[in-house]
Amino acid sequence: MADFVDVIASALAPHDGGLGRIIMGGPSRLLAASLALGLSFALHELATSAAKYRALSGDSGNVGIEWTVSPEVAFILEWIESGGPAVATPSGTGFRSKLIKKIVASYFQGAANLEFHAEGVRFRLEAKLSEMV
């Protein structure tokens, strides 16, 4: 088991460099080891792309990560990039996008959505609470 907050902080620490450009918030929650691995993978892939090409590639962009845990509904995580260079919608689905959408969703037995907006990339992961531990 791993704490959700620790998983996110560990996965993103190498990409922030102590600059405070990655802002996260949400409740603490224990995750099964396999889910922690899937979440770390997704965040690492998103952060790597953001650092190379998008919000974290320059001096002014940032990433917001928020998650909620609702007893009646689900767990929802949102990754929102802003302030970076304009993002173009890719003409095809790249390897990273496929991995993030399909593999991470399957880890959580939920749904993952990756959108490319001019102001930044958005990722949303939804899962049932019963699937998290």
Secondary structure, DSSP 8 states (H G I E B T S, - for coil): -EEHHHHHHHHHHHHHTTSS-EEEE----EE-HHHHHHHHHHHHHHHHHHHHHSTTSSSS-EEEEEEEE-SSS-EEEEEEEESSS-----SS--HHHHIIIIIHHHHHTSEEEEEEETTEEEEEEEE-GGG--
